[in-house]
């Protein structure tokens, strides 16, 4: 039906990370498992789109893990 297609969203919802609101900062840090400074850095680097921020945080965590592993060896 035509009305059915009008009521459905066109694509996936885009979530934006707001690091200027304390409650949002706490929410996203809890969700991504990062510190506030890591979240702010990721947002400054890739923008506010949550998916891009999450990927940046994961890349940062992987790099820190790799560096720590090298230091242990």
Secondary structure by P-SEA (a helix, b strand, c coil): caaaaaacccccbbbbbbcccaaaaaaaaaaacccaaaaaaaaacccccaaaaaaaaaaaaaaaaaaaaaaac
